Amino acid sequence: MARHNETPEGRSVRLLRVGEQVRHALSDILTRGDVHDDVLASHSVSVTEVRMSPDLRHATVFVKPLLGADEAEVIGALKRNVRYLRGEVARRVNTKYAAMLKFVADESFDEGSHIDRLLRAPHVAQDLGEE
């Protein structure tokens, strides 16, 4: 049974709100080019989602470089600059602790396009019928 302050998925509204604030802060930092790194300067990076731990001390940051180009290189650059990014996020998002940032490639777009390809396959399309 979900409590009044939880979403149907079971995550608290507070965790979602703080995660969204961290996402906005990171997006702003990366868009403005505040990080002095050649790899990040030459790639547009989307911060697609941030999932906060229940104690707000850890944040898993899902990122996707534009067109998926040089994904491993971009994540490596983010990891190299994690101290700076953590400090900037802590300055912009008012929480008791500065969350540890863990950068992960967002695979949801790849999964979505894979499912779309499967649904459009001729042997599946014939089962779905004409619509």
N, C-alpha and C positions, 0 to 999 in steps of 0.2 A: 504494500500500500504506500503510495507516494505521499510525502508530506506536502503541506501547502506551499512551501518555498522550493519545490523541485519540479523540474520539467517531466513530461511523461517518460523520458529516457532515464530518469533517475539522477540527473546532474542538477546541482543547485543553481538557482538563478544567479547567485553571487559569483559562482565559479565562471559561468558563462559571461557575465558582465565584465569581470576582471580580465578574462581571456580576450574579450573583444577590445578592451582598452589597450592591452598589450599588443594585440594585432595591429590596431591603428597606429600606435606609437612606432612599432617596428616598420610598418609600411611607410610612414612619414620619414623616418630616418633614412631608409633605403632609397626612397624616391628623391629626396633632397640631395643625396650624394654626400651625406655627412661622414660616411666611413671612407677613410682614405686607403682604398685597396683597388688595385688595377682590375682585378677580376670583377669585383662588384661594380666598379665604375663602367665597365664595358658590357654589363648584362642588366636587363630589367628583371627584377625578382618580385614575384607576387607572394605575399604572405596570405595563404588561403585560410588557415585556421590556427588557433592557439588553444591548447587544452591545458588547464591549470590543475595541479594536484589539489586535493582537499585542503591542505594546509597553506596553499598559495606560495610555497617555496620552490616549486619546480614548474616549468612551463615547457610543454612539447610544442615546438613551432613547426608547422607544416608549410613548406615553401615550394615554389615551382618557378624556375627560370622561364622567361618568355620563350615560347615554342619548345620548351624542354631542352634547350641547347646547353651543353656543358654542365649538366646537373651536378655531377660529382665535384667538379671544380668549384662551382658556386657554393655548394654546401661546405666544402673545405675552407673557402674564404670566410664564410659566416662563422665557422668554428674557430678560425684563427683570430677573428675580431670579436669573439663572444664577450670578452671583458668590457670593451668599449660599449657594445650594444646593451649589455646588462646594466651598466651605469646610466646610460641614456634612458632606458626604459624605466629604471628606478626613479629617475628625476621627473619623468613625465607621468607616471602612474603611481598614485599615492597608496602604497601598501606598507605594512609594517616591515616586511623583508623584501630585499631585492631578489626576485625569482631567478633561479638557475635556468638558463636557456639551453634547450636541446633542439638542434635543428635536424629535421627529417624531411626527406623528399616526399611530396604529396603524390601518392599513386592513384588517388580517386579519379582523376581525369583519364588516366590510362585504363582503369577498370571500367569506367563508363563507356569509353569508346570501344573497348573489347566486347562489352555486353551489346552495344549497338550493332557491331559487326556480326555478332552471333544471331541477333534477331533478324538481320537483313539477309542472312545466308539463305540460299534457295530452298534447302530442305526444311528449314524452320518456317520460312515465309509461306510455303504451301500448307503447312499445318495451321497457321494463323488465319488463312483464308483472305479473301479480298476485302479490304476496308477502305 
